Amino acid sequence: MDPIQAVQILAALGQPTRLAVFRLLIRTDTAIAAGEIAAALDIPRNTLSAHLAVLTRAELVQGSRSGTNIYYQPNLSRLLALTSFLVEGCCDGKSELCEPVLSQIRTLGLGDVE
Protein backbone atom coordinates (compact mmCIF):
# COMPACT_ATOMS: atom_id res chain seq x y z
CA MET A 1 0.00 0.00 0.00
CA ASP A 2 1.26 3.46 -0.78
CA PRO A 3 0.65 6.64 1.26
CA ILE A 4 -1.97 7.95 -1.20
CA GLN A 5 -4.06 4.79 -0.77
CA ALA A 6 -3.72 4.98 3.02
CA VAL A 7 -4.90 8.60 3.03
CA GLN A 8 -7.87 7.68 0.82
CA ILE A 9 -8.93 4.96 3.26
CA LEU A 10 -8.44 7.15 6.31
CA ALA A 11 -10.38 9.99 4.67
CA ALA A 12 -13.23 7.62 3.85
CA LEU A 13 -13.40 6.49 7.47
CA GLY A 14 -12.88 10.04 8.77
CA GLN A 15 -16.57 10.88 8.53
CA PRO A 16 -18.98 9.73 11.28
CA THR A 17 -21.67 8.23 9.04
CA ARG A 18 -19.19 6.31 6.88
CA LEU A 19 -17.43 5.05 9.99
CA ALA A 20 -20.77 3.88 11.39
CA VAL A 21 -21.60 2.09 8.12
CA PHE A 22 -18.22 0.38 8.03
CA ARG A 23 -18.48 -0.66 11.69
CA LEU A 24 -21.97 -2.07 11.06
CA LEU A 25 -20.68 -4.12 8.13
CA ILE A 26 -17.72 -5.38 10.16
CA ARG A 27 -20.04 -6.69 12.87
CA THR A 28 -21.92 -9.07 10.60
CA ASP A 29 -20.89 -12.23 8.82
CA THR A 30 -23.18 -11.71 5.82
CA ALA A 31 -23.65 -8.99 3.24
CA ILE A 32 -26.31 -6.41 4.11
CA ALA A 33 -28.74 -4.77 1.69
CA ALA A 34 -28.35 -1.02 1.35
CA GLY A 35 -31.93 -0.53 2.55
CA GLU A 36 -31.20 -2.50 5.71
CA ILE A 37 -28.10 -0.39 6.37
CA ALA A 38 -30.15 2.78 5.93
CA ALA A 39 -32.83 1.53 8.32
CA ALA A 40 -30.35 0.26 10.93
CA LEU A 41 -28.49 3.57 11.05
CA ASP A 42 -31.50 5.83 10.35
CA ILE A 43 -29.87 7.35 7.27
CA PRO A 44 -31.82 8.55 4.22
CA ARG A 45 -31.20 6.21 1.29
CA ASN A 46 -29.82 8.89 -1.03
CA THR A 47 -27.38 10.04 1.66
CA LEU A 48 -26.34 6.45 2.33
CA SER A 49 -25.74 5.91 -1.38
CA ALA A 50 -23.22 8.77 -1.44
CA HIS A 51 -21.44 7.38 1.63
CA LEU A 52 -21.32 3.86 0.19
CA ALA A 53 -19.83 5.28 -3.01
CA VAL A 54 -16.97 6.84 -1.02
CA LEU A 55 -16.37 3.60 0.89
CA THR A 56 -16.46 1.64 -2.37
CA ARG A 57 -13.95 3.97 -4.08
CA ALA A 58 -11.63 3.49 -1.09
CA GLU A 59 -12.15 -0.28 -1.60
CA LEU A 60 -13.34 -0.66 2.00
CA VAL A 61 -16.66 -2.19 0.96
CA GLN A 62 -17.86 -4.25 -1.96
CA GLY A 63 -21.35 -4.36 -3.31
CA SER A 64 -23.07 -7.12 -5.23
CA ARG A 65 -26.43 -6.82 -6.92
CA SER A 66 -29.19 -9.34 -6.39
CA GLY A 67 -32.38 -8.38 -8.16
CA THR A 68 -33.15 -4.78 -7.25
CA ASN A 69 -31.00 -4.80 -4.10
CA ILE A 70 -27.30 -4.16 -3.65
CA TYR A 71 -25.74 -6.07 -0.77
CA TYR A 72 -22.61 -4.69 0.87
CA GLN A 73 -19.86 -6.34 2.84
CA PRO A 74 -16.56 -5.07 4.19
CA ASN A 75 -13.32 -5.65 2.34
CA LEU A 76 -11.29 -6.90 5.28
CA SER A 77 -8.14 -7.39 3.24
CA ARG A 78 -8.09 -3.62 2.58
CA LEU A 79 -8.39 -2.93 6.31
CA LEU A 80 -5.63 -5.41 7.03
CA ALA A 81 -3.40 -3.83 4.39
CA LEU A 82 -3.93 -0.41 5.99
CA THR A 83 -3.10 -1.77 9.44
CA SER A 84 0.08 -3.39 8.15
CA PHE A 85 1.04 -0.14 6.38
CA LEU A 86 0.48 1.91 9.54
CA VAL A 87 2.71 -0.26 11.73
CA GLU A 88 5.36 -0.97 9.10
CA GLY A 89 8.82 -0.29 10.55
CA CYS A 90 7.38 0.57 13.93
CA CYS A 91 9.70 1.46 16.81
CA ASP A 92 12.59 2.10 14.42
CA GLY A 93 13.49 -1.57 14.37
CA LYS A 94 13.54 -1.89 18.17
CA SER A 95 11.16 -4.82 18.26
CA GLU A 96 11.26 -5.08 22.05
CA LEU A 97 9.43 -1.74 22.26
CA CYS A 98 6.52 -2.62 20.02
CA GLU A 99 6.46 -6.41 20.20
CA PRO A 100 3.43 -6.54 22.53
CA VAL A 101 1.35 -4.52 20.07
CA LEU A 102 2.63 -6.43 17.04
CA SER A 103 1.85 -9.73 18.77
CA GLN A 104 -1.72 -8.61 19.34
CA ILE A 105 -2.06 -7.63 15.69
CA ARG A 106 -0.67 -11.00 14.58
CA THR A 107 -3.12 -12.76 16.92
CA LEU A 108 -5.98 -10.90 15.28
CA GLY A 109 -4.76 -12.08 11.88
CA LEU A 110 -3.91 -8.62 10.62
CA GLY A 111 -1.22 -9.76 8.24
CA ASP A 112 2.55 -9.72 8.31
CA VAL A 113 3.80 -6.94 10.49
CA GLU A 114 7.37 -6.47 11.55
Summary of the structure (lengths in Angstrom):
residues: 114
radius of gyration: 16.1
end to end distance: 15.2
largest distance: 53.3
contacts: 302
relative contact order: 0.14
helix: 64%
strand: 12%
